[in-house]
Amino acid sequence: MTKTMQAIDLKNLDKSNWQTYRFDQIAKNISERVDPNNTDLKVYIGLEHIDSDSIHIKRNGTPDDVNGQKLRCYPGDVIFGRRRAYQRKAAIATVDGFCSAHSLVLRANTDVIDPKLFPFFMHSDAFMHRAIDISVGSLSPTINWGTLKHQEFLLPPKHQQAQLAELLWAMDDVIENRNHISEISERLIKSIFFDLINNGKKSRFKPKSFDEITLENLAVSSKNGLRRGPFGSALRKEFFVDSGIKIYEQSNVISNDFDTGDYFIASDKFEKLKMFEISAGDILVSCSGTIGKVAIVPNGLKKGIMNQALLRIRLNTNIVDHEYFKFLFESEIMQLKLLQKTQGSAMKNLVALKDMKKIKFPIVDKQTQENITSAIKSQIKISTSPILSSKLLQKSLINQIF
């Protein structure tokens, strides 16, 4: 990669022979429609499955997750989140599937831009800032293809693009390798709880106290401390409005992003469903399909309720800290316990709340909880810091080019 950088000399990149193109000359807008209830396609890619500032898609949904017309995508197409462009979501489809109608499916015009360079161009500040500028609407600003297609961008000649793409993909390989190392590190971290559960007071952390306490007794109360989202007719799609009180979904927990999502209810419906409201500090658990994912609700949350795919846990913090509980819940040994409480074959679901309440968690004294949490966060920081540095370098390279 270093030799390539020296050969290109990004600091003195000569753009005198570059040309300006309209966006519809750079990429084609693929608008083939798909009905999720009548398709053989198995993979659904929503905006919740795309990470900000990443060209890779590492998770997906299924046709069972959605209704309404969606967009067909093919391997190599770039799925771009045209709603809330400031989230900078643009990633490469690697399989045949379909995606959110709040996306644009874009295919590089090979006469103008190298398909290997196109995804990085989409992540340049030059493109993303323009996308934000032309978005319309206040609540969920959205880009219209009719406006985007007329925007003009400066591109290098084709013979230079391959070399630039090689440089950016080499940097991407570095990031992905470091991500893999980080994932291994996190699995090792979570083995802490295997040691704790199996060795109790003889664990390497040598806790002053050790007990296995049911989820029911870790919550502030059986009634308000543990609650599943509203089922059936309590929250129907016909209640949804364009703006109002937010409905938080499983995707918010999986991506740990509470700004995404486009479902709302009116204030009068919220009053009837107020028992399902979520607040800062609540623990949310995904309960359907992708089960067992956990998120701590952050401060500054917009008022809203959870949907039926989530379980809300309000912890008794005199017994257990939020972060300790989250790390514990995510540990492999607790996830295995959770899987034993699921039902269904095609779409896994957690069983009745009364059975969930009886799951036991290893709880140590508060000081040991703090020690364990501190050790885990320190290790995560060590493993993720190189990733952050590499991402910053990658972003700098992209913006030097474009």
PyMOL commands that set and color helices and strands:
alter all, ss='L'
color gray80, all
select helices_A, chain A and resi 2-8+10-12+23-26+47-49+63-65+85-87+118-122+125-133+145-148+158-202+215-218+232-234+237-239+250-255+267-272+274-276+322-330+332-339+353-356+366-401
alter helices_A, ss='H'
color red, helices_A
select strands_A, chain A and resi 19-22+27-30+33-34+44-45+70-73+78-81+90-92+97-99+103-108+152-155+210-214+226-228+240-241+245-248+264-265+283-286+294-296+304-306+310-313+342-343+349-350+360-364
alter strands_A, ss='S'
color yellow, strands_A
deselect
rebuild
show_as cartoon
